[in-house]
């Protein structure tokens, strides 16, 4: 079957949702909210906000071959540039990030984790990984249910 073709049992775009679809969507949204609630609580316990944790995670996850700028951080976090500037200011004030002039263009500013930022992120990321190891099978099951609900005829 060509890659562009859909399986015969797949729902057509715009097809009405049924009870199974709504139940699968609601269960998945609930699982997402539970994880996000955990994430916020873990960040708060570390003296951060959830957005602070997300920013540190984005900076750390950035490949070393690509510069992490405020524009890129804003894009990754789905926030406006001016909001990212304020977020970076707060993280710099807490000693978690530093701004550094880019080596290839002194007008650009790169974001880097400090040693303290890396320690804080390591602890939080470890807690998040443990939570995902615990809740992962349930999330995987919900995703499978959601996919099945969306595909059934």
C-alpha positions as a Markdown table, in Angstrom:
| # | Residue | x | y | z |
|---|---|---|---|---|
| 1 | Unk | 0.0 | 0.0 | 0.0 |
| 2 | Unk | 1.5 | 3.4 | -0.9 |
| 3 | Unk | 2.5 | 5.5 | 2.1 |
| 4 | Unk | 0.0 | 8.2 | 1.2 |
| 5 | Unk | -3.0 | 5.8 | 1.4 |
| 6 | Unk | -4.7 | 5.4 | 4.7 |
| 7 | Unk | -5.9 | 2.0 | 6.0 |
| 8 | Unk | -9.5 | 1.2 | 4.9 |
| 9 | Unk | -10.6 | 1.2 | 8.6 |
| 10 | Unk | -9.2 | 4.7 | 9.3 |
| 11 | Unk | -11.7 | 7.5 | 10.1 |
| 12 | Unk | -12.0 | 10.1 | 7.5 |
| 13 | Unk | -11.1 | 13.7 | 8.5 |
| 14 | Unk | -14.2 | 15.5 | 9.8 |
| 15 | Unk | -16.0 | 12.2 | 10.7 |
| 16 | Unk | -18.2 | 12.6 | 13.8 |
| 17 | Unk | -16.7 | 11.6 | 17.1 |
| 18 | Unk | -18.4 | 8.9 | 19.1 |
| 19 | Unk | -18.4 | 8.1 | 22.8 |
| 20 | Unk | -15.2 | 5.9 | 22.5 |
| 21 | Unk | -13.4 | 8.8 | 20.9 |
| 22 | Unk | -14.4 | 11.3 | 23.6 |
| 23 | Unk | -13.5 | 8.8 | 26.4 |
| 24 | Unk | -10.1 | 8.2 | 24.9 |
| 25 | Unk | -9.4 | 11.9 | 24.5 |
| 26 | Unk | -10.6 | 12.6 | 28.1 |
| 27 | Unk | -8.4 | 9.9 | 29.6 |
| 28 | Unk | -5.4 | 11.1 | 27.7 |
| 29 | Unk | -5.9 | 14.7 | 28.7 |
| 30 | Unk | -6.3 | 13.5 | 32.3 |
| 31 | Unk | -3.0 | 11.7 | 32.2 |
| 32 | Unk | -1.3 | 14.7 | 30.7 |
| 33 | Unk | -2.7 | 16.9 | 33.5 |
| 34 | Unk | -1.5 | 14.5 | 36.1 |
| 35 | Unk | 2.0 | 14.5 | 34.7 |
| 36 | Unk | 2.0 | 18.3 | 34.4 |
| 37 | Unk | 0.8 | 18.6 | 38.0 |
| 38 | Unk | 3.6 | 16.4 | 39.1 |
| 39 | Unk | 6.1 | 18.4 | 37.1 |
| 40 | Unk | 4.9 | 21.7 | 38.6 |
| 41 | Unk | 5.1 | 20.3 | 42.1 |
| 42 | Unk | 8.6 | 18.9 | 41.6 |
| 43 | Unk | 9.8 | 22.3 | 40.2 |
| 44 | Unk | 8.2 | 24.1 | 43.1 |
| 45 | Unk | 9.9 | 21.8 | 45.6 |
| 46 | Unk | 13.2 | 22.7 | 43.9 |
| 47 | Unk | 12.5 | 26.4 | 44.2 |
| 48 | Unk | 11.5 | 26.9 | 40.5 |
| 49 | Unk | 8.5 | 27.2 | 38.4 |
| 50 | Unk | 7.5 | 24.7 | 35.8 |
| 51 | Unk | 8.5 | 27.1 | 33.1 |
| 52 | Unk | 11.9 | 27.5 | 34.7 |
| 53 | Unk | 12.4 | 23.8 | 34.6 |
| 54 | Unk | 11.2 | 23.7 | 31.0 |
| 55 | Unk | 13.7 | 26.4 | 30.0 |
| 56 | Unk | 16.6 | 24.6 | 31.7 |
| 57 | Unk | 15.6 | 21.4 | 30.0 |
| 58 | Unk | 15.4 | 23.1 | 26.6 |
| 59 | Unk | 18.9 | 24.7 | 27.0 |
| 60 | Unk | 20.4 | 21.3 | 28.2 |
| 61 | Unk | 18.7 | 19.3 | 25.4 |
| 62 | Unk | 20.0 | 21.7 | 22.7 |
| 63 | Unk | 22.6 | 20.0 | 20.5 |
| 64 | Unk | 26.1 | 21.4 | 21.1 |
| 65 | Unk | 26.3 | 22.0 | 17.4 |
| 66 | Unk | 23.4 | 24.6 | 17.5 |
| 67 | Unk | 23.4 | 27.8 | 19.5 |
| 68 | Unk | 20.6 | 28.3 | 22.1 |
| 69 | Unk | 19.5 | 31.9 | 21.8 |
| 70 | Unk | 16.6 | 33.7 | 23.4 |
| 71 | Unk | 14.7 | 33.5 | 20.1 |
| 72 | Unk | 15.2 | 29.7 | 20.0 |
| 73 | Unk | 14.2 | 29.3 | 23.6 |
| 74 | Unk | 11.0 | 31.3 | 23.0 |
| 75 | Unk | 10.3 | 29.2 | 19.9 |
| 76 | Unk | 10.8 | 25.9 | 21.9 |
| 77 | Unk | 8.7 | 27.1 | 24.8 |
| 78 | Unk | 6.0 | 28.6 | 22.6 |
| 79 | Unk | 6.2 | 32.0 | 24.3 |
| 80 | Unk | 6.9 | 35.5 | 23.0 |
| 81 | Unk | 10.4 | 36.9 | 22.8 |
| 82 | Unk | 9.8 | 39.4 | 25.5 |
| 83 | Unk | 8.5 | 36.7 | 27.9 |
| 84 | Unk | 11.6 | 34.6 | 27.1 |
| 85 | Unk | 13.8 | 37.6 | 28.0 |
| 86 | Unk | 12.2 | 38.0 | 31.4 |
| 87 | Unk | 12.4 | 34.2 | 32.0 |
| 88 | Unk | 16.2 | 34.3 | 31.1 |
| 89 | Unk | 16.7 | 37.3 | 33.4 |
| 90 | Unk | 15.2 | 35.4 | 36.3 |
| 91 | Unk | 17.3 | 32.3 | 35.6 |
| 92 | Unk | 20.4 | 34.4 | 35.3 |
| 93 | Unk | 19.6 | 36.2 | 38.6 |
| 94 | Unk | 19.2 | 32.7 | 40.3 |
| 95 | Unk | 22.6 | 31.7 | 39.0 |
| 96 | Unk | 21.2 | 28.9 | 36.8 |
| 97 | Unk | 22.0 | 30.3 | 33.4 |
| 98 | Unk | 24.6 | 32.6 | 31.9 |
| 99 | Unk | 24.5 | 34.7 | 28.7 |
| 100 | Unk | 27.6 | 34.4 | 26.6 |
| 101 | Unk | 28.5 | 36.3 | 23.4 |
| 102 | Unk | 28.4 | 33.8 | 20.4 |
| 103 | Unk | 31.8 | 33.0 | 19.1 |
| 104 | Unk | 30.8 | 33.4 | 15.5 |
| 105 | Unk | 28.8 | 36.6 | 15.9 |
| 106 | Unk | 29.4 | 38.8 | 18.9 |
| 107 | Unk | 26.0 | 40.4 | 18.5 |
| 108 | Unk | 24.3 | 37.1 | 19.3 |
| 109 | Unk | 23.9 | 35.9 | 22.8 |
| 110 | Unk | 24.0 | 32.2 | 23.6 |
| 111 | Unk | 22.5 | 30.7 | 26.7 |
| 112 | Unk | 24.4 | 28.2 | 28.8 |
| 113 | Unk | 23.6 | 26.3 | 32.0 |
| 114 | Unk | 25.8 | 27.1 | 35.0 |
| 115 | Unk | 27.1 | 24.3 | 37.2 |
| 116 | Unk | 24.3 | 25.1 | 39.7 |
| 117 | Unk | 21.8 | 25.1 | 36.8 |
| 118 | Unk | 23.0 | 21.7 | 35.7 |
| 119 | Unk | 22.8 | 20.3 | 39.3 |
| 120 | Unk | 19.3 | 21.6 | 39.8 |
| 121 | Unk | 18.2 | 20.3 | 36.3 |
| 122 | Unk | 19.8 | 16.9 | 36.9 |
| 123 | Unk | 17.8 | 16.4 | 40.2 |
| 124 | Unk | 14.6 | 17.5 | 38.5 |
| 125 | Unk | 15.1 | 15.5 | 35.4 |
| 126 | Unk | 15.9 | 12.4 | 37.5 |
| 127 | Unk | 12.5 | 12.8 | 39.3 |
| 128 | Unk | 10.7 | 13.3 | 36.0 |
| 129 | Unk | 12.4 | 10.2 | 34.5 |
| 130 | Unk | 11.3 | 8.2 | 37.6 |
| 131 | Unk | 7.8 | 9.5 | 37.3 |
| 132 | Unk | 7.7 | 8.6 | 33.6 |
| 133 | Unk | 9.0 | 5.1 | 34.4 |
| 134 | Unk | 6.2 | 4.7 | 36.8 |
| 135 | Unk | 3.4 | 6.2 | 34.6 |
| 136 | Unk | 4.9 | 5.3 | 31.2 |
| 137 | Unk | 3.1 | 2.0 | 30.8 |
| 138 | Unk | -0.3 | 3.7 | 31.6 |
| 139 | Unk | 0.5 | 6.6 | 29.2 |
| 140 | Unk | 1.5 | 4.1 | 26.5 |
| 141 | Unk | -1.8 | 2.2 | 27.0 |
| 142 | Unk | -3.8 | 5.4 | 26.8 |
| 143 | Unk | -2.0 | 6.4 | 23.6 |
| 144 | Unk | -2.8 | 3.0 | 22.1 |
| 145 | Unk | -6.5 | 3.4 | 23.1 |
| 146 | Unk | -6.6 | 6.9 | 21.6 |
| 147 | Unk | -5.1 | 5.7 | 18.3 |
| 148 | Unk | -7.5 | 2.8 | 18.2 |
| 149 | Unk | -10.5 | 5.1 | 18.9 |
| 150 | Unk | -9.4 | 7.5 | 16.2 |
| 151 | Unk | -8.9 | 4.6 | 13.7 |
| 152 | Unk | -12.0 | 2.5 | 14.2 |
| 153 | Unk | -14.6 | 2.5 | 11.5 |
